[in-house]
Amino acid sequence: MLVALLIVLSPAVQATPATAARVAVLMSARVEEYDEAVRGFRGAIPKEAVTVYDMDGDIERGRKQLDEIDSKLKPDLVFAVGIWALRAVVSRPPSAPVVYAMVLNPPSVISPDAKNITGASLNVPVERQIWLFKQLGAKRIGVVFNDAKTGYLVRRAQAVARDEGIELVTREVSSPKDAIGAIESFQDRVDALWLVPDETVLSQAVVQHMLLLSYRRKLPLLGVSSRHAEMGALFAMTFASGEDIGRQAGELAQAILGGRAVSDIPYTTARKVYLTLNLKTAQKLGLEIPPAVRARATNVIE
Amino acid sequence: MTEPARLTWFRGFSSFRARVFWSVVPIVVSFLVFQGWMNVREHRRLVTEEFEKRGQALASNLGYASELGALSEDLQLLEAAMRGTLRNPDVSYVLIHSRDRRVLARGGQLKASEAPPGDARGDRPSTRQVDRAGQRFFEFVSPIVSERSQTPDVVLLGPRVRPRGAEEMEEVIGTATVGLSLAGVEAQVRGLATLWSGITVAFLVVSAAVLYGFSLRITNPVKQLTQQAQKIAAGELDQQIAVRSHDEIGALADAFNHMTRSLRVSMNDKERALSELGELNRTLEDRIRQRTVELEVRGQALERSLTELEDKSRQLAAASRHKSDFLANVSHELRTPMNAILGFNEMILDQVYGEISDELRRPLTDIQQSGQHLLRLISDVLDLSKIEAGRMDLVLGDYSVLDTVTAVRASLASLAAEKGLEFVVSVPAEMPLAYGDGRRVTQCLLNLAGNALKFTRQGRVEIAVDLLDEMLRFRVSDTGIGISREQIDKLFTEFQQADATVAREFGGTGLGLSITRKFVEMHAGHVWAESEIGKGSTFSFSIPLRVKGTMTS
C-alpha cells in the first residue's frame, strides 16, 4: 500500500497551519517502541503538522514513500524511526534534513560525509558502561567486535577506559565462527567481559559461549539486552524508554527547524538507561555488588 | 525289513499311545516354532526400533552439542562434544562434518582413511545401514543447527523489527554422524533365538514325557481290560480288575467287573437250570406214561358216556315225537266231538229244537263260550304240536296287509268296545301286496292284539304296520299293566304268562305268544317286546315283505 497513512495527532495542529512546519515520519514498522518514540517526538514538537508513513519493514517501499514525501508533501523535516527507515533515508536521501531515532550504532550505517542527518541513537553511553566496570574493580575488559560494525564504539570506549585506568582487551573478528575462537582466547587474560551491540557476536551460540566463559572464569559480563541478564549475564544496560529517545530526537528536530545547521548537531545516546542486575549470577561469580551499582539498578533478578 | 519287523513297526505306529503321541507332538512343535519365530521377530523389531531411536537421539544430541565446535571448527570443542556420545557402549564411531562436507572431527573405531565425506542431505535427520571395514553399522545423521547472528536491533527490540524477506533465524552449519554397531543387536537376537530353541527342545521333551505318562495312564487299564476279557473268554469268571481311577476308564473297568459278576451269576443259574432240566428229563417219561394210562381210562369212560348220551337223546327225541304225535292225534280227536257239541249247542241256542227258556239260555251260553274256549285251546295245542313235530307248513301266497289288519280289527272290535277301549289300526296307504302265509300272520296279530285288549283295563290299543327295507313291521301297543324286563325274556316260551296271577284275572293258556314266535320265525322274521310297568307294552314282529321259498317249522 503506497498511499500514505496520514495521522493527525492533535486538533491543535490543524488550528495553526499557517505557522506550523511540515514533518514527515517514516516508520520502519508499527512496533510499540517505535510508536512510543513517535509519541515522544510529537511531545517535543507539539506545533508541527506530522504525516506518518509506515514502511512495514520493506526498504524498497520506504524509498518509494520518500519519493512521494519529496514530490507531494515537501516537508521541512523527515523523522526516520528505526534501522530500516534510517537505511532507506541513507540510500535515498530526501531533500529535507533528517532526524532519526531508535537506531543502534548509527555510524555503522551513515557514512561520515553525510551532512544533512542526525538523530537519537539507542546506544547506551560508553562512559556509563565503563563506570560500571570500574565500580566492580575490573582492570582488563575483554571485547569481541567487528570493526565494521562497532569499531567506532570500541575505539571510543578504549579512550574512555584509558582515562579511568582500565584496559580494553579487544579481539577483532569478521564472523561468528571467529568469535568463538576469540572468546576462547581470552581465558585468564581478562577480568571482565563486555558484549557490544555487534551482530557478529550476538548469535545465540556466541552469547552462550560468552556466558560459559563468564561462569567458568568467574568474569562479570555486561550484556546488551536485559534478556542477557536473565540468561545469566551479571548485568545489562539498555535504553530506558522509546518515548524518551523520541523526545531526544524531537529536541534535535526543534533545533533544526529553529534554524541550526544539521552538521553542527551530533547524534545522541540514551539519556536514561535501564540497568538489569542479576544477583544470582553475582552470587555464583562470588562478587560483592557495590552499593552505588545496586542503587543504579532499575531491575534486580534475585 | 523283514515281514514281522515291519508288522511290529506298523503296530507300534498304529497303537493308541502312538496315535495320541503323534497327534499332539506336531501341534506342540509347530506352536513352539511359530511362537519362537514370532517372538524373535518381534523382539528384533523392538530392539531395532529402540536402537534406531537411541541412535537418532544420540546423533541429535551430538548435533546440538557440536554447535560451538562446528561454528568455530575447533577440534577441542568438537572432541569435548563427542566425548559424551562416545561413552555410550553401542557407539562405534562419530563424525562431525562441516556444511561443505569436510570432516571436522572423528572419534571411535574409525581410521582417518575410512572417514567418508558428509552427507549431501545433511540438513534433516536420517538413518541408514552401512558397511565399514567389513562390519555392519547403523548410521544416524543429524544436522548441526546454529542460530543466525542477530542484529542488535532485533536483540534489543525483538524479532518484529526484522526486515521483510530476512532469512530464517537458524542455519545448518554441519552434520553430526553417529555409527552404532549392529553386533550388539544381532548378538541379542541370536541369544534370544538360542534361548527359544532351548525352550522349544525342553518343552518338547517335557511334553513328550507328560504325553507318554498320560497315554500310559490310559493304555494300561485298557491293556488290563483286554487281558481280563481274554481270561473271561477262556472261562475264568472269578477275575476282577483293580479300579484305580474315577474317569471313563475307571467307569469301563467298573462296568467290566459288573458284567463279569453278572456273567458269573447267570452262568451259575444256567448250570442249576441245566441240572434241574436233566432231572426233569429223567422223570418226565414215567410221568407221561402214567398220564397216558390215566387219559386212556378217562377216554374210555367218556366214550361210554357219549354212547349213553346218544341213546338217551334218541330216546328223548322219539318220546317228544310220540308226545307231539299223541298230542296232535288227541287234539284232532278232541276237536271233532267238540265241534259236534258246539254245533248242537248253537242249534239249541238258535232254537232249532224249540224255544228255550231264559233260565236255560244262560247256562247254554256259558256252555257255548266255554266250548269255544276249549276248542281254541285245543287248536292252539294242535298247532304247537304240529310245529314241534315238524308237520306245520306255511301256505304261501299273496296277501293284503291292510286286509289282514282290518280283519283282525273286525274280529276284536267287539271285545274292545265291550271293555271301553280305543282300538285303532294304521297301515300306510301305498302298502304293496305281501307274500307269505296270510292266515298265520293274521293269527299272530290276533294273538298279540287279543293279549293287548285282554291286559288293558283302560286307554287304547293300536295296531300299526310299516315297511322298512323290504321288511314288514307289525306293532301292537297298549296302555295296559306292563311287563317287567325279566318277564319279557320268558314270555315267548310255551305256557308262560307274565305272572301266575295274570292267568287267573285275564285267562288264557300262555300258548299264544309261543305260537306267534314260531310262526314269525317260520317267516324268517323275529318278534320282540318292549314294556314299562304301569305304562303299557309294545309287541312287535317283523317279517320279510316277500318270503322266499317254502318255510317249514
HADDOCK unambig.tbl for C-alpha pairs under 7 A between the chains (distance, minus, plus):
assign (segid A and resid 29 and name CA) (segid B and resid 161 and name CA) 6.83 0.50 0.50
assign (segid A and resid 57 and name CA) (segid B and resid 163 and name CA) 4.55 0.50 0.50
assign (segid A and resid 57 and name CA) (segid B and resid 164 and name CA) 5.29 0.50 0.50
assign (segid A and resid 58 and name CA) (segid B and resid 163 and name CA) 6.30 0.50 0.50
assign (segid A and resid 58 and name CA) (segid B and resid 164 and name CA) 5.60 0.50 0.50
assign (segid A and resid 104 and name CA) (segid B and resid 152 and name CA) 6.96 0.50 0.50
assign (segid A and resid 104 and name CA) (segid B and resid 153 and name CA) 6.61 0.50 0.50
assign (segid A and resid 177 and name CA) (segid B and resid 71 and name CA) 4.92 0.50 0.50
assign (segid A and resid 177 and name CA) (segid B and resid 72 and name CA) 4.50 0.50 0.50
assign (segid A and resid 178 and name CA) (segid B and resid 72 and name CA) 6.20 0.50 0.50
assign (segid A and resid 180 and name CA) (segid B and resid 72 and name CA) 5.66 0.50 0.50
assign (segid A and resid 181 and name CA) (segid B and resid 72 and name CA) 6.13 0.50 0.50
assign (segid A and resid 197 and name CA) (segid B and resid 152 and name CA) 5.15 0.50 0.50
assign (segid A and resid 198 and name CA) (segid B and resid 152 and name CA) 6.09 0.50 0.50
assign (segid A and resid 199 and name CA) (segid B and resid 149 and name CA) 5.62 0.50 0.50
assign (segid A and resid 199 and name CA) (segid B and resid 150 and name CA) 5.24 0.50 0.50
assign (segid A and resid 199 and name CA) (segid B and resid 151 and name CA) 4.56 0.50 0.50
assign (segid A and resid 199 and name CA) (segid B and resid 152 and name CA) 5.67 0.50 0.50
assign (segid A and resid 200 and name CA) (segid B and resid 149 and name CA) 5.99 0.50 0.50
assign (segid A and resid 201 and name CA) (segid B and resid 149 and name CA) 6.97 0.50 0.50
assign (segid A and resid 202 and name CA) (segid B and resid 149 and name CA) 5.64 0.50 0.50
assign (segid A and resid 202 and name CA) (segid B and resid 150 and name CA) 5.66 0.50 0.50
assign (segid A and resid 203 and name CA) (segid B and resid 147 and name CA) 6.12 0.50 0.50
assign (segid A and resid 203 and name CA) (segid B and resid 148 and name CA) 5.81 0.50 0.50
assign (segid A and resid 203 and name CA) (segid B and resid 149 and name CA) 3.97 0.50 0.50
assign (segid A and resid 203 and name CA) (segid B and resid 150 and name CA) 5.63 0.50 0.50
assign (segid A and resid 204 and name CA) (segid B and resid 147 and name CA) 5.91 0.50 0.50
assign (segid A and resid 205 and name CA) (segid B and resid 68 and name CA) 6.28 0.50 0.50
assign (segid A and resid 225 and name CA) (segid B and resid 155 and name CA) 6.56 0.50 0.50
assign (segid A and resid 225 and name CA) (segid B and resid 156 and name CA) 5.53 0.50 0.50
